[in-house]
Amino acid sequence: MASTQESSEIGASGSIDQKEQNGKSELELHSVFWNQDYSCFAAGTSCGFRIYNCDPFKETFRRELGIGGFKIVEMLFRCNILALVGSGSNSQYPPNKVLIWDDYKSQCIGEFSFRSEIRAVKLKREHFIVVLEHKIYVYTLMDVKLLHQIETVTNPRGLCCLSHHVNTFVLACPGVQRGQVHVEHFGLNMTKLFNAHDSHIACMTLTMDGLLLATASTKGTLIRIFNTMDGMLLQEVRRGMDRAEIFSLALSPNVQWLAAASDKGTVHVFSLRVRVVGAGSSSDTNVIQGKTLFQQNSSNALDTLVPLNTGSNPSSSLSFMRGVLPRYFSSEWSFAQFHLPEATQYIAAFGSQNTIIIVGMDGSFYKCSFDPVRGGEMLQQECIRFLKIEIGADRIDL
């Protein structure tokens, strides 16, 4: 199944007992994870996990456990399949074991144990990916076979992102050198390596079809957008001039916008000048076009630097001195911003109709909107403390 360096064991059945937590210490939030289309998020807690719908916001499911909490709760869109990795306090599922869980059947359909701590798990309709600190394993989901292995530079953040269109399978992760990106186009049997930053990569995200990749380094000042077919740098935007830790990057479904959340307590939205041919069409059309684009070369697959019918990122009035003044004088700055308390970590994604949804590790959920023409400060629409909600537990929506 796996290599001799990282052995794995599979179990075909199992159960998770649900228990009351009366008298237990206060609930702690261990992690939050979006599902693949950002319509839901999963919260791993000190005594189990919960699933929340984003629009409208509501808790749809929870499972309270007597064995400890989970540090990874990865969803497969809105179906009943979850990938779970326990926290250090979990007596049954330690941090080096991943559980593939079918909640409809209340049954474990696979268990994998590794010799080192699991940093991330990613799910796709027909595959799942286990990320360790120096290696990534790609498995088929139905027959649980090892498909591929990737060596990486030290990857404590578990960086790895996937395309999620039905007809494409693209995986991006750190390469074997600092600042390098490794892209696997599985459908094309093609590997692409390119240098994205001088520093280690801190965050990355792919478009749904895998044609575009956004990356940020540990410096946290610049965000770059690349063509994954040839590694060409298509656009560069600036979060700020001082160092920052970027917690999340998100690309809007129509590839018009990029959102970044950092430890400075600000979520930035940038206007993109690159787009996939046919962006803005129906989702079914885009899937067909995405498949066609992968059969073409990169120059035909992307319209580079296409001006869209929206506002543009502001830049310095001294940008005409490009190449003479320091680089930040010619940078593109964020188009819209939303300010949050700096005391916690946030992850951001795009909602419908020019909205941003934000989840904080303090148990907060925000929804805000931005003007697609004027930009500027975003308008808060919702602010909810989701761990405080008490409802009956429903099944995950199928």
N, C-alpha and C positions, 0 to 999 in steps of 0.2 A: 504493500500500500504506500508507505512513505519510505524515505531513505533509511539506511541503517543509522544515520546520525540523529534522525528525529523520528523515532518509531511511533506508530499509532495503533490503537486498538479499537475495534468496532463492536458495539453491542446492539442487538436488534430490538431490544425492548427495555422498558424502564418506566418509572413513574415519578412524578413530583407531588408530594403530599402538601396540600394546602392547610395551613394552620392559623389560628387566631393569634394576634400579636398583643393581646391585652397584657398590660404590665411591662411591656418591653420599653427600651429606651427610645428616644425620639427618632423618627424616621430620617435617614440620611440619603441624599441623592448621590449615587456613585457615577452615573453617566447618562447621557442623552444621545440618541441616534435617530436621524431622519430615516424614513423609508425611501425607496428609490425615486418616487415622484414628489416627495415633500408634502404629501397629503396627510401624513401621520408622523408621530415620533414615539419612540420607546424610551422609557425611563427605567434604568436599573437602580434599584434602591437597596438599602441595607437588609431588607427582608423579602425581596422578590423583584417583580417588575410590573410596570403599568404601560398601557398603550393609550395614546391620546389622538383624537381627530383634530385637525387644525381649522377647518372651515366648514361648518361652525365649530368652535372649540368645545370639546367635551371629552371626558374620560370614557373610553369605550370598553376597557377591560383591565383587570388587575389580577395578579396572583400573589398572595402573601404566603411566605414559606417559613418553615421551621428550621431550615438547614443553613440559612445565611443568604447573602445577597448575590447579585450579578453585576459584574463590571462591564460586560458586553451583552447587549440585547439587540440583535440584528434582525430586522424584519425582511420579508420577501413581499414587496408591495403591500397589499392588504389581505394576504391569505393567512392560513393557519400555521404556516411553517416559520419557525424562529430558530436562530442560532444563538446559543446561550453559553457564556463563559463566566464561571463563578469568581467572586472576589476572594481575597485572602481569608475572609471569615467564613466562607462557605465550606461546611464540613463534608459535603458529598461531591461537589464539583469545584476542584481547585483551579487556579488561574492557568494551568497548563492543559486543561481538558475542555474540549468544545462538545456541546450537546446539540444535535439537530433534533428539534422538538416539534411534534405535530400536536398542536393544542386541540384540534378538533377531536382527535382520538385520545388525547391525554396520554401520549405515548412517545417515548424516545425512539427515533428511527435510525440513530447512529451516534456513537460516542467515539471521540478521537483523543488520545492522550499523547502529548509531546514531551520531550525532555526539557524544554525551556518554556518560559511564559508566553502565552498567546497575546500578541499585541493588537490584533484586529481580525475580524471575520467579515467577509463580504459574500452576499448571496446574489445569484442570478437565476433565472428561471430553470436553467439546466445545469448550473455549476455552483460550486461554493469554493471560496478561497480562504485559506488560513495564513495569516501573516505572523511570522516570528521576527525576532530582532535582526536576523541576518539571512532569512530565507522566506520565500513565499511558495505555498503549495496550491495547485489548482486541481480540484477534483470534479468529476461528474456527479450530479446530485442523485440521479436515479439509481445507477448501479455502483456508486461510490468507488470509482476508480481514479487513481492518480494520473492526471493528464499531463502536468507540466510542473517544473520546479524552476525558480528564479533566485539567483544569488543577489543580495543587495548589500549596500553599505550599512553600517549600524543604523537601525531604524526603530528607535524606541517609541516613536509616535504611531507606529503601525500604518504608515502612509501607503495607501493603495486605493485606486479608484477604477471603476468599471463603466463601460457603456451599457445602456439598458434598453436600447431598441431591440426588437425581436430578431432582426436580421444581421446584427453586428455583435462582435465580441472583441472588445478592445480593453486591455488592461494597462494601466500606467502606474509606475512605482519608482522609487529611487533606484539609480544604477549602482554600480560597484565603486564609484568614485564620488567625492564630495560635489554636490551641485548637479550631478548627472541625472538625467531622466531615462528610464527604460520603458519603452512602449511595445507591447505585444499586440499585433493584429492577427488574432487567431484565425479568422476567416480567410485571410490572405497568406497565412503562414509566413508572416514578415515580422522581423524585429527591428526596432529603430532605437538607437542610443544617441542622445545629444546633450550638450551642456546647457543648463538653464540658468544657473547662478554660480557665483564664485563661492558662496557659503552653502552650508547644508540646506536642503529643502525642508521647509517647515509645514507646508500645506499645499494641496493640489486638488483639482477637480476636473472632470471631463464633461463635455456635452453628452447628451443622451445617445448620440450616434458615434461618439468617440473621435470625431474629426478635430475638435479643438480641446486644448489642455491649458488650464490656468495654473500658474505656480507662484509661490512666494517663498522667500528664503528666511533663515533665522534672523536676518537683519530687519525684516519686516517693513522695509521702505518702498520697495518696488514690487509690482505684480506684473507678470508677463503672460501673454497668450500666444500659444504655439500651434502650428499645424502639425498634427501627429503623424501625418504621412511622410513628411520630409524633415521635420524638426525646425522649420523656418519660424523665426520670431515675427509675429504679425502685428503686435501692439504691446506697448508698455505703459503702465499708469503708475502713479505715485500715491501711496497712502499718506506719507509724511516724510519729514527730514530726519526725525529722531528714531532710534531703534524701537521696535515693538514686536510683540509676539502675536502673530496672526493665528487665530483659533480656527477660522473657517473661511472657505471661499465657496461661492455658489454662482452658477451661470443660469440666467433665465431660460425658460424653454424656447423662446424665440431668438435666443442668442443676441439680444439687444443690450443686455445689462449684465454687469458683474457686481456681486456684493462681497464685502470683506468685513469680518469682525475681528477686533484685536483687543489686547489688554489695556488699551487707552480708553476703553469705554465708548467707542464710537463705531457704528456700522456705516461703512462708506458704500455708495453705489456709484459705479462708473459706467459711462456710455461706451459701448463697443463700436468699433469701426470695421469689424470683420463679421461675416455671417455666412452660414451655410446657404447654398443656393436653394431657393424655395422656402426660406424661413418665413413663418407667418401663415403657411398653408395648414390644412387640416393635419391632424396627427397621423392619420392613415397614409396620406400623401407623402408626408415627411419620411415615414418608414420606408416607403417604396423608393423615394429619392435617395435616402441615405444608403440603401443597398446599391443603387446605381452609381452613386458617387464613389463607393469603395472599389468599383471596377474601373474607375478612371484614374488619371494621375492627379497629383495634388494641385497643379495649376488650374485644372478644370473643376476640382472639387470645392474650391472656396473662392468666393468673391472677396478679394483682399481690399481693405480700406474703402469699403463702400459706405458713403454717407447715408444715414437713415433719416427718416422724417421725425426726428426727435432732437432734443437739445444735445449739445456737445460738452465734453469735459472742459472746464476752464483751464487755461495755461497762463504762464507769466507774460506780462506785456513785453518782457525782454527776450521772448523766445526767438526773435529774429537774430539774437546773438548766439545761436546754437553753435557749439564747437569752440566758443571763446570763453563764455562764462561757465561756472560750474554746472553740472548736468541738471540739477534740480530747477534751474531757471527756465529750462525748456520743457519741463515735465508736464504731463496731463494730470490734473488733480481731480478729485472726486466730484461727481455731478450732484449728488444728494447725500445727506448725512442724517444720522439719528444718534443722539447722545444718551448713554446709559450710565448707571453707577459703575465705577471701575473695580469694585471689590470682588467681582466674580468673572467666570468664563462664560462667553456666549457663543452660540452657533446660529447662523442666519441662513435663510433660504427665501425663495420667491414664492409669494402667493399669487392669487389672481388679480388682474386689473391694477397693475403697478403698486402692488403691496409687498412688504417685506415681513416675514414672520421670524421671530427671534426667540430662542429658548436659552435660559440662563441656568447655570449650575446652582443658583440659589433657589431654584424652583419657580422661576418667573417665566411667563409667556407674554410676549408683546406682539402686537400687530400694528404696523404703521404704513402710511401711504406716501408716495412721492409724486410730484408734478413731472410728467415725462417731457415737458417743454422747458420749464423754468428751473427745475431742480431745487437746490437749497435745502433748508431744514425740513425733514419729514414730519408728517402729522401723525401723532399717536391715536390709534383707534381702539385698542384693547390693551389691558394690562391685568393679568390673572396670576394668582399664586396657585399653581396647579396641584401641588402636594397637599394643599389644605382641603381639596374637594373630597367629599365623602359621598359615594354612590354605591349602588349594588354593582357587582361585577358581571358584565356581559361577555359573550364570546367575541373574539375578533371578527370583524366583518369579513365575509368571503368575497 
